[in-house]
Amino acid sequence: MSLSITLRFEIEDLLHEYAAVLDAADLDKWPEFFTEDCFYEVIPRENYDRGLPLALIRCESKGMLKDRASAIRDTMMYEQRYLRHVVSGIRVTAESDAGIFVEANYAVFETLVDTPTRVFNVGRYLSRVVYEEKRLKFAEMHCIFDSLLVPNSLIYPI
């Protein structure tokens, strides 16, 4: 597949900027990475591979993303934490009229104020990106995590 170098850099920038916004806990900006009729989920690998819909986080529109961001910011009570995303292995796997299909690995590290940093969640992003108003946005994002066990502190988007 021969995508322009410019488009490849745009895709990389989209993923890295996405991670930076989550690391900064700037949840008001998080939904702006998505189209209005987007799909977002954080799902175990086993469920994804078997086509099972049960996900830890599942949002079927930008409005649902905004609701989640608002709930985290305004109503949830949890211990202060810092997250750090590392995104690597970015590959374009297909391109069609529906958009550009992108796969990337991710690792999220979590630091609580009074504990050492730990690996929080590891997996891969499977995304479909499209142009909207002359910039790339996620139309779909599947955050597929590798472990069957997840910390009970999965609060923020991955």
N, C-alpha and C positions, 0 to 999 in steps of 0.2 A: 504494500500500500504506500503510495507516495503522497504524503501530505507536505505542504510547504513547511519550511523551517519556522516561519513566522507563526503558523497555526500551532505547531508543536510547542513553541514557547508560550503561546497564549494558554494552552491547556495546562502546561506546567505552572504558569503563573496563577491560574485559577485555583489549582489544588493547593499551592503554597500559601496563597492569600486566604483561602478557606481555613487552612490550619492555623494561620496567624490570628485570625479573628476568633477562632475557638480558644486558642491559647490565651488570648487577652480577655476571655470571657465577655466579649462584646456581643451579647446575644441579640441585641436589636439589629445588628448587621447580618447575623447568620441567615435569616430568611431571604435576604436580598441576593444571595447566590443562586436562588432557585426561580424557576418559572412559576406562574400562577397555578397551573394545574400539575404541579410536580408530584413525585412520589419519593419518599425518604423512609428508610428503615435501618434499624440496627438489629441484626438477626444472627443467630448461631449458624455456623457452617452446616451442621447436620440438617437443620430445618431448611436452609436455602437449597442444599443439594437434593433433598427429597421433595422439594416443591411444597413444603408445609408453610402456611402463612404466619405462624406464631412468631412474633418478633418482640424484642424488648421495647423498642420505640418504633412506631409506625405512623407516618403522617402522609395524607393523601392530597394535600394542597398546601400552598403557601400560607393560607389562613391558619391551618393546623400547626405549621411551624411557628407562626407568630404566637399562637396560643400557648404552645410549649415554652417558648422563650419567656413569655409573660409569667407563666406559672413558676418557672425556675426563679425568675427575678423577684416576683412579688409574694409568692405563697409558700414555697418550699423552705423547710428548715434543714440545714445540713452544715457540717463542719467545713470551715474555710479550706480550700484546696487550690492547687495550681496544677494545670495540665500542660503538657508539652507534646505536640504531635511531630512525628518524623514521617515524612512521605517519601517513598522511593519506588524504583522500578516502574515508573510511569510508562505505559504502553497504549498506543491506539490499536484496538483490535478489529474495528470495522468502521465503515462510514456508509451511510445510506441517506435516503430522503428524511428518515426519522431523526437523524443526528449523527454525532460522532460517539463511538463507544470506546470507553477508556477504562483500563484496569490499572490499579496502583496498590502497592503494599502500604500499610500504615502500622505504626507503633505509637501508643499513647502512654506516657509516663505520668504518674500522679505523685504530687508531694503535698502531704498534709503538714500543717505548721509544726507539729511536734513529732514527726516520724521521718525516717529516711525515704528518699524517693524510691518508688517501686514501679515495675511494669504493670500497667493498668489493663490494657487491652491491645491485642495484636490481631491483625487480619488483613483484609483487602477491600478496596473500594471497587465496585463495578458501577460505572456511571454512564449515563447518556447525556451528552451536552449538546446544546443548540445555541444558535445566535438569537438574541433578543435585544432589540434596540442597539445593535452593533457591538454587543459584547457577549461572551460566552456565559451561559448559565446552565445549571444542572436541571434537566428535565426529570431525571431519575438518579437516585443514589442509593445503592445497597451497600451498607457497611457490614461486611460478613466477618464475624470474629471467629477465631480458630478454636478457642477453648469451650468446653461444655459448661465450665463454671465461670461465673462473672461475679465481680464484687457487688455487694448490695448497694454500692454507692454510685451506680451508673445513673447520673443525674443529667450531665451535659451531653449534647450531641457528640458523636464520634467524628 
